[in-house]
Amino acid sequence: MATEKARIKTLQLIAQISDVRLDRYVAEALPQFSRNRVQKLIEQDCILVNQQRAKASQRLNANDKITIKVVPPVHPAVEPGSLTIIYEDTDIMVVDKPAGLVVHPSPGHPNHTLVNAILGHCPSLAMGNDLIRPGVIHRLDKDTSGLIVIAKNDYARQYLINQFKNRAVAKGYLVLVKGRLSPEQGIIEAPIGRDPRNRKRMGVVESGKEASTQYKVKKYLDNYTLLEITPRTGRTHQIRVHLAAIRYPVVGDATYGAKSPYIKRQFIHAYRLGFRLPSTNEYQEFTSLLPPDLKQALELIAHSH
């Protein structure tokens, strides 16, 4: 309980105008909170007016003192040692995410996400504006393993966002596909958007956003190809959708390809990530070795023929 208390954040507002509803005033003054969330906080007596309990519909007078007590909505249920931190300084950390870990909490999945673990490691992030995705600038699918960079303050966040926007971040993935892909290098360009037949999937659709994926063959293994992939854009499920579209689906990808006897998840590993450090503006590149399950899949394929 002590940790819960320590995480309570108190915000103070002084009403600048009269005759406005309490819930509306707070939601407009603090855009990080939706009106719905403000109403819930009022119900839970977490928002007081002049230190008294209040109703959402209460009309404010100018100079009323509004006190808001907030426990960040993410509850860092952290398993000790659950973060593999490859690099850390005062501005950022680079984390090697295991497969099976969701990046940030969602209504159906509030705990045991990468964000929960990050908040456990770096509690000051819970004080930022974005409580649901603190520090997260890019994401990896749940079943993709590999490198992800986390910003520890607003300056670093903006600094990295600009690099992602300008496509100045080097991203490299190791991906195994079914079939012998040729030519040995190329670029797949096809717009990606929601699949009109299935809203949960993405697909190559004419009205989609421009998407570009560069690939290079690293090695052929019988009827499989290990690729190094550099996405030039960052669309949802881009690598998986593009490779399925050219009929070389990612091994183990049940959504766009087919399940595999060799592996229980999609064979995609974010092994390389390079960008300029916010602290020094120097370019630095980080790499991550193939995790054991992917290494084993390659060995099983090599020995099965």
N, C-alpha and C positions, 0 to 999 in steps of 0.2 A: 504493500500500500504506500510505503514511503516514496517509492519511485514514481508512483502515480501522482502523488502530491507535488513532487519535485518538477513534474512535467507540466503542471498547470501554468498557463500563461495568462496574465491579467492585462487587459487593455482598457485604457480610460478614454472616454470621449466627453466633450462638453457640447451640448446641443447649441447650434448656432442660430436656429430659427424656432419659432413657435408653431403650434397647431399642425404638427406632422406626426403620423403614426410612428411608434417606437420601432416596429419591425422594418418599416420602409427606410427610416433614417439610418439605422445600423447597417442594413444591406447596401445602401448607397455609399455610406462612409467607408465601409470595409468591403471592397469588391471581391475579396477572396472568399467571402461567405455568401452563399445563395440566400434568398429570402426564406426559403424553406428551412435551411439550416439555422438561420437566426430565430425563426419561430420555435424550433425545437429547443434551442438554447434558452429561450425565454420560459418555455414550459418547464425546463429542468432547473429553473431559478438560477441559471448561470449568467443572466443579464439582469442587473439591478439598476433602478433609477433612484438617485439620491439615497443609495444603500437600502432601498425598499424593493420588495418583490413587485413585479409589474406584469401587465398583460400586453400581448402583441399589439392590440388596438389602442393602447394608451396614447393619448396625445401629449406631446412634449411641450414644455415651455423653454424659451431661450435660457441658456445657462444651466439647465438640468445636467446633473453629473451622471453619466452612464458608465457602469462598470461591467466589463465582459470577462468572464472566466472561461478559458478554453483549454480542454485537454486535446492535444493533437489527435485526429481521428485514427491515426495509425498506432497500433499498440505493439511496440517492437518485441515480439516473442522471439528472442534470439537464442539459437542453440550456440553454445560457446564454440568459437573456432569455425563458425559456419561461413566465414568470408575468407577467400583467398585473395589477399591484397598483393599485387605485383609491384605497385609503386604508390607512394603517397608523399605529398608535401602539404603546405598550408592551404593550397587552393583546390587541389584535386586528389582523387585516388583512382587508380586503374585496378579493376577487380576482374578476376577470372571466374565467370559465372558457370556453375555446373548445369548440366542438362536437367530438365525437370523443375527448375526454379522459375517462377513467374517473376517478372521484373517489378511491377508495382501492384499494390492492393487494389481490389475492385470489390463491388458489393458482395459478390459471391465468394470472394477469396481474400478476406481481410488480413490474414496472418501468413507467416512462413513465406514471405516474398523477399526478393533482394532488398527492397526498400526497408523492410522491417530490420533486416540484418545491418543495413547501412546506418539506420538511426541508432541501433544499439551500439555501433562502433563510434558514431559521431553524433551525439545527441543534439549538438547545436543546430544541426540541419532542421530539426523539428520547429525551430523558431522562424524559419523563412516563410515566404508568402505561399509557396506551393506545398501544402501539407500532404497531398496525396502522392506527388512524385518528387519529393525533395531531391534536388541535385541531378535528377535523371534527364539527360539531354537526348539520348538515342536509346533504342531498345533492341533486345534480341528476343526472338520467339522463345516461348517456354522451353521447347525441346532443342533449342540451339545452345551449344556451349561456347564459351570463349570470352573475349575481352570487351569490357564496357567501361567507359570513363564516367566518373561522378564528380560534379562540381560541388565544392564545399562552401561556396559563398556566391553572392549575386554577381560580383565582378567576374569570377571565373566562369560562371554559367553563361553570361553574355558573350564573353571572349570565345568560349567554345561553340556556342550557337552560331556565331558569325562564321567560324571556320566550316561548320557543317553546311551552312547556307551557301557559302562560296565554293563548296566542294573541295576544300583544302585539307580535308581529313583523309588519310590513306587507310582504306579498310581492305583487309584480305581474308578470304574464307577458304578453308579446305572442304571440298564437297565431293562426294562419291555419287556418280550417276550410273544408271543401268544402260548398257550399250557402249559401243566403241565410238566415241565422239570424234568426228573429223569435220573440217580441218582442225589442226592442233591448237590454233588460236583464233579468236574471233570476238565479235561484239553482237549481242542479241539486243535488238531495239524493237520494243512493242509496248504500246500504252497499256497501263494496268489500272483496273477499277474494280468495283464490286461486281461479282458474277450475277447477272440479272436472274439466273435460274436458282441461285442459292446465295442468299445474302451473307452467309457466314464465310463464304469463300471469296477469294479475289480471282480475277481472270484477265486475259488479254481482251480488252473491249475498246472499241473505237473511241468512245467518249471518255476513256480513262486518262490518267496523267502520264505524261512522257516518262519512259523508263528505259534505262540503258545498263546492260550488264556485260562486262568484259570477262572473257575466260581464257585459260591457258591449260593445256593438258600437262599434268605432272607425270602421270604414269598410267599405262593400260594394264589391267589385271583381268585376263580372260575376257569375259563379256561385260566388263565394268571399266569406268574411267575415273581416275582421281584427278580432280580439277583444282586449280587455284583461281578463285573468282574475285574480281574487283568490281563491286557495284558502283556505277557512276552516279546513280540516283538512289534514293532511300525509300522506295515504296513498300507498303506492307506485303510481306511474303514474296518480295520481288524475285529472289534467286529461285525459289521453288516454282513459282508461276512461269518464269521465263524458260527454265529447263524442261518443265512439263510441256510447254508450248512447242518446243523443238523436238519433242518426243524422246528426250533423255532424262526421265524423271529422277529426282533425288532418291537414293536408296533409303528405304525405311520411312518414307513420307506417306503416311496413310491418307492424307487429304488430297494431294495432287499426284501422287505416284502410286506405289503399292507397298504393302508391308513386306518385311524382309526376314528370312530365317536367320540372318546373321546379326541383326541389330534390332533393338526394341524402339528406336526413335529415328528421326531423320538424321542422315549423316551430313551435318553442317557444323563446322567449327570456326568461330571467328578467331583466327590465329594471329592476326597482325593488325595493329592499330597505331597510326602515327599522326601527330598533330603538334602545334606549337604550344609550349607550356605557358599558361597565363603568367606565371611568376617571372619568367626570363625571356619570353618570346622566342626561345630556342626550339627548333624542331626535334622531337624525340619519337622514336618508334619502339613499340613494345610487342613482344611475341609470346605465344602460349603453345606449349606442346600438345599434340593430339591426346585427348583423354583416353584412359584404358579401354572403355567400351568401343571406341572407334578404331583404336589400334588392333584390338582383338578381332573386330569385323574384317579388317584388311588381311590379318593372318589367316582367318578361317576361309576367306575367299581364295587366297593364294594356295592354301593347302588342299582345297576341295577339288582341285583340277589336276 
